[in-house]
Amino acid sequence: MASIEEKVEKLLKNKIEALGYDLYDVEYAKEGSSYFLRIYIDKSDGINLDDCEKVNNEITDDLDNADYIKEQYFLEISSPGVERILRKDKHLEQNIGKEIHVKLFKKDENSKKEYQGILKNFNEQTVTLENEIQLQRKNIAQIKTVYNWE
């Protein structure tokens, strides 16, 4: 059975693209006692508050009518940001050759919980960084891009 995130992405992808945006990701999460549905949108010249409002106004009825989420939730529309979380293979593919930061669930055999380096390759089981550092995907808590703020 498809997850709520997958159902919402399938429901909204074409509509969001017709508005001129890319649907970067969908996240459904419980934080404390509250549920959040986060829709991340993108476009080549960036996202502003008006873009988020436009998408929000266009998709709210679709989400209500689909009724995928039974709990009360907060809907958030936003940019994926400068340092983007890479949750999907398409995100990893777009960032091969770029610097990423990887957090593991727990320290590995090298007593490290975090790695930063150039993404060289990935497959279903592993993510490979420069210097042939190979990390098991099942052990990865988060991968995100690195932006040089200098």
Contacts in CASP RR format, 6 or more apart in sequence:
PFRMAT RR
TARGET T0000
AUTHOR 0000-0000-0000
METHOD contacts of the structure
MODEL  1
MASIEEKVEKLLKNKIEALGYDLYDVEYAKEGSSYFLRIYIDKSDGINLD
DCEKVNNEITDDLDNADYIKEQYFLEISSPGVERILRKDKHLEQNIGKEI
HVKLFKKDENSKKEYQGILKNFNEQTVTLENEIQLQRKNIAQIKTVYNWE
2 10 0 8 1.000
3 28 0 8 1.000
4 28 0 8 1.000
4 37 0 8 1.000
4 68 0 8 1.000
4 69 0 8 1.000
5 26 0 8 1.000
5 27 0 8 1.000
5 28 0 8 1.000
6 26 0 8 1.000
7 66 0 8 1.000
7 68 0 8 1.000
8 26 0 8 1.000
8 28 0 8 1.000
8 37 0 8 1.000
8 39 0 8 1.000
8 63 0 8 1.000
8 66 0 8 1.000
8 68 0 8 1.000
9 23 0 8 1.000
9 26 0 8 1.000
11 62 0 8 1.000
11 63 0 8 1.000
11 66 0 8 1.000
11 68 0 8 1.000
12 23 0 8 1.000
12 26 0 8 1.000
12 39 0 8 1.000
12 59 0 8 1.000
12 62 0 8 1.000
12 63 0 8 1.000
13 23 0 8 1.000
15 58 0 8 1.000
15 59 0 8 1.000
15 62 0 8 1.000
16 22 0 8 1.000
16 23 0 8 1.000
16 39 0 8 1.000
16 41 0 8 1.000
16 55 0 8 1.000
16 58 0 8 1.000
16 59 0 8 1.000
17 23 0 8 1.000
19 54 0 8 1.000
19 55 0 8 1.000
19 58 0 8 1.000
20 43 0 8 1.000
21 41 0 8 1.000
21 42 0 8 1.000
21 43 0 8 1.000
21 47 0 8 1.000
21 51 0 8 1.000
21 55 0 8 1.000
22 41 0 8 1.000
22 42 0 8 1.000
22 43 0 8 1.000
23 39 0 8 1.000
23 40 0 8 1.000
23 41 0 8 1.000
24 40 0 8 1.000
24 41 0 8 1.000
24 42 0 8 1.000
24 80 0 8 1.000
24 84 0 8 1.000
25 38 0 8 1.000
25 40 0 8 1.000
25 80 0 8 1.000
25 85 0 8 1.000
25 87 0 8 1.000
25 88 0 8 1.000
25 91 0 8 1.000
26 37 0 8 1.000
26 38 0 8 1.000
26 39 0 8 1.000
26 40 0 8 1.000
27 36 0 8 1.000
27 37 0 8 1.000
27 38 0 8 1.000
27 40 0 8 1.000
27 87 0 8 1.000
28 35 0 8 1.000
28 36 0 8 1.000
28 37 0 8 1.000
28 38 0 8 1.000
28 69 0 8 1.000
28 73 0 8 1.000
29 35 0 8 1.000
29 36 0 8 1.000
29 38 0 8 1.000
30 36 0 8 1.000
34 73 0 8 1.000
34 74 0 8 1.000
35 69 0 8 1.000
35 71 0 8 1.000
35 72 0 8 1.000
35 73 0 8 1.000
35 74 0 8 1.000
36 73 0 8 1.000
36 74 0 8 1.000
36 75 0 8 1.000
36 76 0 8 1.000
37 63 0 8 1.000
37 69 0 8 1.000
37 73 0 8 1.000
37 74 0 8 1.000
37 75 0 8 1.000
37 76 0 8 1.000
38 76 0 8 1.000
38 77 0 8 1.000
38 78 0 8 1.000
39 55 0 8 1.000
39 59 0 8 1.000
39 75 0 8 1.000
39 76 0 8 1.000
39 77 0 8 1.000
39 78 0 8 1.000
40 78 0 8 1.000
40 79 0 8 1.000
40 80 0 8 1.000
41 47 0 8 1.000
41 51 0 8 1.000
41 52 0 8 1.000
41 55 0 8 1.000
41 77 0 8 1.000
41 78 0 8 1.000
41 79 0 8 1.000
42 79 0 8 1.000
42 80 0 8 1.000
43 51 0 8 1.000
46 79 0 8 1.000
47 78 0 8 1.000
47 79 0 8 1.000
52 77 0 8 1.000
52 78 0 8 1.000
52 79 0 8 1.000
53 77 0 8 1.000
55 77 0 8 1.000
56 75 0 8 1.000
56 77 0 8 1.000
59 77 0 8 1.000
60 75 0 8 1.000
63 69 0 8 1.000
63 75 0 8 1.000
82 145 0 8 1.000
82 147 0 8 1.000
83 101 0 8 1.000
83 144 0 8 1.000
83 145 0 8 1.000
83 146 0 8 1.000
83 147 0 8 1.000
84 91 0 8 1.000
84 144 0 8 1.000
84 145 0 8 1.000
85 91 0 8 1.000
85 142 0 8 1.000
85 143 0 8 1.000
85 144 0 8 1.000
86 92 0 8 1.000
86 95 0 8 1.000
86 100 0 8 1.000
86 143 0 8 1.000
86 144 0 8 1.000
86 145 0 8 1.000
87 143 0 8 1.000
89 122 0 8 1.000
92 119 0 8 1.000
92 122 0 8 1.000
92 127 0 8 1.000
92 143 0 8 1.000
95 119 0 8 1.000
95 145 0 8 1.000
96 119 0 8 1.000
96 120 0 8 1.000
96 121 0 8 1.000
96 122 0 8 1.000
97 118 0 8 1.000
97 119 0 8 1.000
97 120 0 8 1.000
98 118 0 8 1.000
98 119 0 8 1.000
98 145 0 8 1.000
98 146 0 8 1.000
99 116 0 8 1.000
99 117 0 8 1.000
99 118 0 8 1.000
99 119 0 8 1.000
99 145 0 8 1.000
99 146 0 8 1.000
99 148 0 8 1.000
100 116 0 8 1.000
100 117 0 8 1.000
100 118 0 8 1.000
100 119 0 8 1.000
100 129 0 8 1.000
100 143 0 8 1.000
100 144 0 8 1.000
100 145 0 8 1.000
100 146 0 8 1.000
101 114 0 8 1.000
101 115 0 8 1.000
101 116 0 8 1.000
101 117 0 8 1.000
101 143 0 8 1.000
101 144 0 8 1.000
101 145 0 8 1.000
101 146 0 8 1.000
102 114 0 8 1.000
102 115 0 8 1.000
102 116 0 8 1.000
102 127 0 8 1.000
102 129 0 8 1.000
102 135 0 8 1.000
102 140 0 8 1.000
102 142 0 8 1.000
102 143 0 8 1.000
103 113 0 8 1.000
103 114 0 8 1.000
103 140 0 8 1.000
103 141 0 8 1.000
103 142 0 8 1.000
103 143 0 8 1.000
104 112 0 8 1.000
104 113 0 8 1.000
104 114 0 8 1.000
104 115 0 8 1.000
104 135 0 8 1.000
104 139 0 8 1.000
104 140 0 8 1.000
104 141 0 8 1.000
105 139 0 8 1.000
105 140 0 8 1.000
105 141 0 8 1.000
106 113 0 8 1.000
106 139 0 8 1.000
107 113 0 8 1.000
108 135 0 8 1.000
108 139 0 8 1.000
115 129 0 8 1.000
115 133 0 8 1.000
115 135 0 8 1.000
116 146 0 8 1.000
117 129 0 8 1.000
117 130 0 8 1.000
117 133 0 8 1.000
117 146 0 8 1.000
118 129 0 8 1.000
118 130 0 8 1.000
119 127 0 8 1.000
119 128 0 8 1.000
119 129 0 8 1.000
120 128 0 8 1.000
120 129 0 8 1.000
120 130 0 8 1.000
120 132 0 8 1.000
121 127 0 8 1.000
121 128 0 8 1.000
122 128 0 8 1.000
122 137 0 8 1.000
124 137 0 8 1.000
125 136 0 8 1.000
125 137 0 8 1.000
125 138 0 8 1.000
126 134 0 8 1.000
126 135 0 8 1.000
126 136 0 8 1.000
126 137 0 8 1.000
127 134 0 8 1.000
127 135 0 8 1.000
127 137 0 8 1.000
127 140 0 8 1.000
127 143 0 8 1.000
128 134 0 8 1.000
128 135 0 8 1.000
129 135 0 8 1.000
END
